[in-house]
Amino acid sequence: MPAREALTGSSGHAAVPGQSGAPPVAPPPPSPVQQARWGDIDPGSIYEYIRVATFAIGPDGRINQWSERAADFFALPAEEALGADPVTALVPREHWRNGRARLERTLAGEEWIGTTPYLDREGSESLAEVYLMPAAGHASEDGTPGALCLAVDLGKLRRIETDLAASAAVFGQTPSGFFLFDRELRLQRVNKAFADAVGVPAELLAGRGAHDLFVPAEAERLQAAVRQVLATGDPVVDLRFSGSLPSRGGERRWAISLYRLTGPGERPIGVAGQVNDVTSRLVAEREAAGVRRNLALVNEASAHIGSTLDLETTAKELLDVVVPQFCDLATVDLYSALLSGETGPALAGAGRGGAYDGSGELRRVAVSSVVGDAAAVLGGDSAAYGELGYGARLAAAEAGGTLCYPPRSPHARALRTGRSAIPDPGPDPLLRSTLVVPLVARNQVLGLVQLSRAIGSEPFDARDVAIAEEIAARAAVCVDNARLYRREHERALILQRSLLPPGNPEASGLEIACRYRPSSNNTEVGGDWFDVIPLPGNRTALVIGDVMGRGLRAAVAMGQLRTAVRTLAMLDLEPAEVLGALDDIARGLGDPGPGPLPGYGRPDRPVDEHAAEVYLATCVYAVFDAVTRRCTFANAGHLPPVLLSPGEPARMLDVPPGLPLGVGGEPFEEVTLELPDGALLGLYTDGLVESRKHQLDEGLLAFRLALQNGGPVLETLCDQVLNELDPHHGEDDIALLMARVRAFPEDAVGDWRLPPEPTSVAKARELACGWLLVRGLEELVDTTELLVSELVTNALKHGRGDIRLRLLKDTTMVCEVWDDGYAQPRQRRAQETDEGGRGLQLVSLLAERWGSRRTPHGKIVWFELSI
């Protein structure tokens, strides 16, 4: 019996393991029938997808059996269906004739399969596929058989057929790999693309698990993902796996997406998956990412490098861009000559008459590293170079050190040719690859950049070389700009400082302290200046000024104005007259000059518009008389001086401000003040008291308070003022000139008036010699007696009215003779036959200095002798 055979085996007896006499052979694999077991199944089956109904018709043509599925299918309960005519009950009226004919033939013993319309449970007409089969067991007494009817909803059946066909087409024809896992995580079905992807024939994949396809770690990931999808129903998309295939070389990369398969009643029946080999796409993505990264690196280099005009800062900015984004270690070496403003070597064969061997001295200006000690990149291994036959020592250099590359080294070759090189990193265990890129700008080799990657990084390839050269080219232009700026800046600073008084100058009756501090932004030199000019008669001119604008032109204008001030001061003009002459000079600095004269030069030559620049400057000019302690001030648009008298608060002097030099059109005014002994006078430029961070009034108040609270030592007071008023901004140059009044002792001046008589010459000699003897200046008596006779004689000869004689003892002895004549003495060479004209020659020969100056009512002739 088949059923019995299915249960007991082909021989009809149950097999007993270990039975005596049984050969020890492996049992054959079980057949599908042997794997079958009696029992219940989970809810849901194929009948949940298609609508099926069964019922029986008796020999009389009436329904005599009606199933529950039939009641649901036709929306007709059993109590209404049993005994009813199936044609009139189930078939629409217009089809009764055909239905009746079909039923009669079936009852006559003819089997029929076909389609028929019917009314579904919604009352709509639907189409069913019907199986009418004669049933002999239901025959009547006269032998007329009954019939069994099986009805299937044709609409749902066609949809299932379409879905199956589409599934088969997608599964079999798509280039993507498809697979199905059952609930035991075993493969049930795969397509050819999946089999090709994993490199195993499709027929050998049925029943296999993830561990049969992937390495354990990847298999566990896949199984965990399948379990998650099976349990939650949430799909997993683009899950990446990697591994190698027996049929293909190299590592492969796959992208797997998983979806849960559900049966009727949302019952999970397995997991479907799609797999794509994305190895080539991954390579393309990596290349695209590398290109994007390189472009971003170049863009960052353009934006980051060259933010300042400082060589060292520019080199550090270059390393900030490449480490660690591009390499792990990097250095920048520049020719030492460049750092001092000289020109670097030209490329080989470019204008220098011969090839340069690249072995000049370089200075390491920047180092950056994200790894530990690496001798090769920080200076090189001299032993390694010796093995390569370079025969020269390569000194290890950190930032600030100097080194020379051997002529045969790759570094020297890069410097010589201007082309990049990838040298052997040598025995350093930390380095994987090294790249040397020369810095070339305007056909000049400035130095080189050395880039290194540590072990574990990819070595440099041709694309990396191109990126490094692009970054180095942009950095080289910035470095060269910084070099050119440094050269011009240092020249301007040298010019500016050469025009300032060296150290603290001395002045009669004054203690002087001065400071000059350039701006901290290190961009351009300024036009601030100060000066202390000794004048005859123990007088001193104090000058401070500021040319508006910055740069070399401002420094040059400052030098011209300072020279002009000294020249005008020697003419002994009044302060207002000095500023008036300076105003004319300043306006002349901006005048491009007249055009060419007819017949000379190029008549079509245009006027230089840049030369027509307006030069403006502010200035305070003060003359202090040490004998009278009177100081005369004139101001040209400058901040007023500050005076700190003993026992009084510091105050701003009320000096008419006037217009800046170079504006013209208005005369300058003077103010004369008598300064008490110990008074402190402060002259300054606006950089000391003006800033973007506070108002000018606040700075002036802070300056006055700093003077009041300062110590008695003038040098220390200058430093205190700068530290308090300029601790953080330094936005502009600062010039500070401070003078403290030191009154002469009462016996340091001798002053007499003599009548315009010949006897006054002898009287003058007597007074002068007596004054010198009282003060212990016996060594000056003879010379003074002779020179006083000459000056008083000239005063009697060329002047009218009283004669004034004044002797001053300071660091030198000064003699002054006053008269009311306006004619200035002029030294001339006397002939052998001349009876006179040798007096001034004698004065010039015996005195250290001599001269004359005008006064409101005449002139003064003076001479000076060393003590």
C-alpha positions, 0 to 999 in steps of 0.5 A: 500500500502506498501510504504504508510504503511511505511510512515504513520504507520501500521494503515494508519494514522499519530500518533499525540502526546497528542491526546485526549483519547490516553493512556499515554503509552511510545511509542514502540522502533522504528523499522529499517524501521521506522528509515529509511528516504528518502534522499541522502547518502554520496559518496561511497557505496558497489558498489564502492568495486565491479564492477557491470554493467546492460544492456537490450537485446531486443527480437531480441537479440540486446542490446537496453539499455546500462548503464554508469556502463556497458560502464565502466565495458566492456570499450564499449561506448553506441554508439557502444553497442546499437544495437550490438550483446552482444555475439560478442561484449562482449564475447571472440571469442572462447566462442561465441558458448556457449554464443549464446546458453545461450542467446537463452534460455534466450530469450526463457524465461529461467532465467540463473545465471552463470559465463562467461568470458569477455574482461575488459577495459584493454583488458584482459580476466576476469570472471564475474558472470552474471544474465540473466533474461527474461523481459516481458515488452520488448517482441516483437509483436510475444511475444518473451521476451527480457532480462535484464542482471546484471554482477558482476566482480567475482574476486573482489567479491571473494576478498570481500568474503575472506576479510569478512571471514577473518574479521569474523574469526579474530573478533570472534576467536581472544583472543584480544577484538575487537570493532567498533565505528561508526562516532557518537562514538557508538559501532556497533559491539564487539566480545566476548573477548571485552565483557569479558574484560569490563564485559558486555554481547555483546548483551548489548553493541550495541549502547553504548558509552564510558561513559557507560563503563568507569569512566568519566575521562577515558571515556573522554580520550577514546572519545578524542582518537577516535575523533582524529583517526576519524579526522586525520586517525593516529592510536593510539597504546597502550593507557592505561586505568584503572578501575574496573569491576563488574564481577572482583575484584580489579583494572584492566588495559587495553591497547587499540589501535585505527585505522580508518575504511575507505570506498570507496573514503577514506570516514571515516566510523568509528573506529576499536579498539583492547583491551587487559587486561594487568593487569598481564603484568603490575604487571610483568613489575612492578616486573621486574622493581623492580628487575632491580632497586634493581640490579642497587641499589646493583651495585651502592652500590658496586661502591659507598661505600668504595671509601675512608678508612674513617669511617664517609665518608663510612657511608655517602656513604651508605646513599647516595645510599639508600636515596631516592632510597630505603627509605626516612630516614636512619641512621648509628649507630656504636659502640663507641668502634670501632671509637677508634680502638677497636674490636666490639662485636662478634655475640651471642655465637661466641667466647666471652663465652656468649651472648651479649645483644646489649645494648652497647653505639653506636654513630650515624655517619650519618643521611640522610632524605628527609622528616621532623622531625621524632623522631622514626628514629632520636633516638626513642620516649622514651614514645613509648618504655616505652609503649612497656615495655622496661623500658629504655630511648632512647636518641634522637641522631643526627649525632655525638651523642651517644645512647643506645638501650634498651635490649628488643628493636628490635634494640638490638635484631638485634645487638645481633643476627645479623639478621634484624628486622622490628619494629613498627614505633611507633606513629610517623605520618610520618613513614610507615615502618622501617627496622633495619639491623645490620652491620656484618663483619668478624663475628663482629657486627659493628653497625646497619643501620636503614631504614624508609619509610614515609607515602605514600610509600610501606612498606618493604617486604621480597624482600626489606629486602634481598636487604637491607641485601645485601647492608649492608653486602657490606657496613659492609666490607668497614666499617670494612676496614676503622676501621682497617685502622683507628686503624693502621693509628692512631698507625703509627701516634702515633709512628711517632709523638713520634719520633719527638721533642716535641714542639720547642727545644732550642739550644745555639746561635739559635732561633728554630722554627719547624713544621710538617704537615701530608699529607691531603689525610689521607691515610698513614703516611710518613717518614719525620723527623727533630731533634735538638740535643744539643752537647757539647761546645755550639754546636747544630746538626740540622737534617732533613730527609725523608724516601722514601715510605709511611706507617708503614714501612717508619715510623719505618725506620724513627724512627730507623734512627732518633735514630741512628742519635742521637747516632752518634751525641753523639759520636761527629763525623763529619757530613760526618762521621755521614752520612756514618754511617747512610748509613751503617745502612740504608742498614742494615735495608733492609738486611733480615739477614743470613740464619740459622746456621748449626744445628740451626733453620729450614734449609729449612726456606726460606728467607723473600722476603718482609724483603729484601726491600730496604730502601732509605732516604735523609738527611741533617746533620749540626753542628752549633758552637754558639761560632764561628758561623760556621756551617758544612753541609753534605748532603745525596741526600736531597734538599739543605738548604736555607740561608737568611743573613741580607740585602741579598736575600735568596739563596740555599747553595751550599752543595754537594748533595751526594747519598741517604742513603741506596745506598752506595758506595760513601763518603759524603762531608762537607761544612763549612760556617760562618753564620752572626748574624741574619742569617736565616737557613731553612731546609725542606722536598720535600713536601713543595716545590714539587707538581704535580701542579708546578715544583720543581724550582717554589716551591724553588723560592716560598720558598725563596721569602716567607722567604724574605717577612716574618716577624721577628717573627720566629714562625709567619714566619713558619706559613706564609711559610706553608700557602703560599706554602701549601694552596691546595695540601698537597700531601706529609708530610711536615717537616720544621726546621728554625733556626735564629743565635743569636750571643753570647755577647763578654764577654760570652766567656773566652779563654786562652792558658797555657803552659804545666807546673805545675804552669798552674794549679794555673794560670787556677784556677785564670783565671776561678775564676776572669772571674766568679766574673766579670760576677756575678757568685760568687756561681760557683767559689768554684766548678769551681775552684776545677773542673778546677784544676782536668781537667788541672791536667789531661791534664798535666798528659796525654797530651803534648803541650799547654793547652787551657782553655775556659769558656762559659756563656749561659743558663749554664756555660760550662768549656772546657779544650783542650789538644793534647792527644788522650786517652779519660778519663775513670771514674773508681772506686778507691780502698781505698788504691789508691792514685789517680783516684778519679778526674773524680768521683769528676767531675761527682759528682759536675757537672751537666754534663761532657764528652769528645770529640775528636778534629783533634789534641787531645781531649776536656774534659768539664763539665757544671754547672747550673746558 
